[in-house]
Amino acid sequence: MRHSENCAETASGNRSEAAFLRERKVVPGGSMRAASWFQPHPPYAAKGEGCWVIDVDGRRLLDCANNFFSLIHGHAFEPVLEAVRGAMSKGTAFGMPTESEILLAEALAERSPRLEQTRFCNSGTEAVLAAIKGARGLTGREKIAKFEGCYHGAYDWIEVSLDPTPANWNDEAGNPASVRCNAGTPDSVLRETVVLPYDDPQRCADILLREGPSLAAVIVDPHASRAGAVPMSRETAAVVQQACRKHGIVLIADEVISFRLSFEGASPLFGLEPDLVTTAKIIGGGLPIGAVSGSRDRMSVFDHSAGKPIVSMGGTFSANPLSMAAGLASLTHYSRAAVERLNTLGDRLRQRVRAGFASSGAEASITGMGSLFRLHVGRHEVTGYRSAYANADTAKLIRRVQLAMLDENILLTPNCSGALSTPMTETEVDLIADKLVGVVSKGIGENSAPG
Ligand SMILES: Cc1ncc(COP(=O)(O)O)c(C=O)c1O
């Protein structure tokens, strides 16, 4: 098959399967991202229209994955396309600054004084790494603290204790252990990363009292998707805030996903006053982006104008004009009214699902806030990573729900979480809720598979 040819169908007539078989030969695992892969193979996207994605087999899926919650306006949103077309016609990247980067940085600053100054990069991972580097530069300390089970991107320190299990998640004192996520992560990285419990403020306070003086940063996502998609308690947020003030620790709010929760972002909803804020996803309008923001004082750590900065931050495609233009169009249309409308739809979804589960007696629950949601199997209350932890049996059930939802033409992420986008209305939201209740309540079919 020549590289210009489309993937043919297999004997089963399935073009996604053919694409997967072909990709597997040149890409380990047959897919670029573990997060969007599932057995036997994911559907391959052909195009998107608003809140719908059409796969290469022509199936229309109601998209709650939205490229991992980055497409706040869904697919092919005309104002974004128009902005990108306009920018692209002038060239795609320059070894010079462009005015477009000023406009996006100003748009962020207008949303919140916490975002007074910004540096752009190309992903949330990069933004978090730069913020940690900045915190180390500001404090001269090496250790960081993060919450158990929370995802902040793919790199050594921030992947510590991303996915610990009951067999290894406690240290000898009963505190969360620093657990290696990847083979080969150096022991020094584990020693430099203190792990905090998401839902135990007293233990969190004790750990921060002990470790505080040696910490450069505490990184917190107050609505951590991987740790259960439950809002962090105000008590825990206050413990973190106070410890950071007391010990001179840089508080980094990772709002890569949670920025969408309010016009100003997530921190104000939790009483957090971070020193640095990392954002990505929706601020790029569907193009690659990441950003570190903060007060002029804190952001001076990256200031190169007087010579060598305290820490460097930059990259070939940082603040590229296409991402800047797309991001500006995206943020402009995510107005206060749009945020409120989407959050109200999210409340409607969760209420409808809860009512449905209650009347059917389904052993499941839904968590989330604003336009974000996640399904959990079982009747226990989910408050953080450990109560959200899926053992092998639960993981199997969650997978079956995801595949059964796919059979209903609704795309969730593999752990059954989802996000709403602005093209959705009550009709789509009720459809998602009713299908989820139906799939979970009727029992989860053994034979569901992506079609
Ligand atoms: C809270 C959080 N931080 C950081 C990241 C990394 O962002 P990216 O995938 O753009 O590198 C993610 C990605 O999902 C995230 O959810």
The ligand as an ORCA input file, in Angstrom:
! r2SCAN-3c Opt
* xyz 0 1
  C      -4.148     18.385     34.647
  C      -3.263     18.129     33.464
  N      -2.028     18.648     33.432
  C      -1.216     18.476     32.377
  C      -1.607     17.712     31.300
  C      -0.682     17.518     30.123
  O      -1.151     18.242     29.036
  P      -0.691     17.845     27.543
  O      -1.370     16.573     27.206
  O      -1.127     19.018     26.712
  O       0.799     17.708     27.592
  C      -2.872     17.147     31.286
  C      -3.322     16.335     30.144
  O      -4.372     15.760     30.110
  C      -3.736     17.349     32.404
  O      -4.950     16.800     32.447
*
